[in-house]
């Protein structure tokens, strides 16, 4: 079988396009194995180097990943988040067409610890709500989020179904929408998070820590998020 055309497009790019279309259409689902380099040689009548370059092209595009001694497999599409804008995670996922669901693991009301007092500018007797949720995309776990918010600023949160409703939408409804946020991120290994999500403890995570503020610079949220490294990427616009 050969779908290659003798034009200005190199054969390896034509082969990559062939598999790209099949991956995008779903003919090759996530984590399924694409033909080996030897099979590509036979299918398209090309050299081993051309076959290897075609697979490398797909790897570089993030469409497939290699496993030593096993071949190349279809990768999960990554969520590319723009750090130039302040979005709630649910809103961001919806805008980008991802199917997001959540499971609340913890919802409690308690006194803040010293770190939370400092970050949220609270007195030690001012209570906080603590929400811990697993985030899913198409029923696959992609991350774990913990949000801590002052009770006196978010009255009624304990009556909200946070498996269905966006926390940021709730803040808008009560008149405390986040207007800005300080955020830091780093790549980490988090075996305790991987265990909760039921995934490999060797999988790296993108860890994001965010403090969000209302229009009068009042801290409204302290958020800690771990997202699976194979799902998450960062996009930032830089200016001179």
Beta strands, then each sheet from edge to edge (+ up, - down):
strand 1: 64-67
strand 2: 71-74
strand 3: 79-82
strand 4: 100-111
strand 5: 127-137
strand 6: 140-150
strand 7: 180-189
strand 8: 204-213
strand 9: 219-228
strand 10: 232-235
sheet 1: 1+ 2-
sheet 2: 3+ 10+
sheet 3: 4+ 5- 6+ 9- 8+ 7-
end
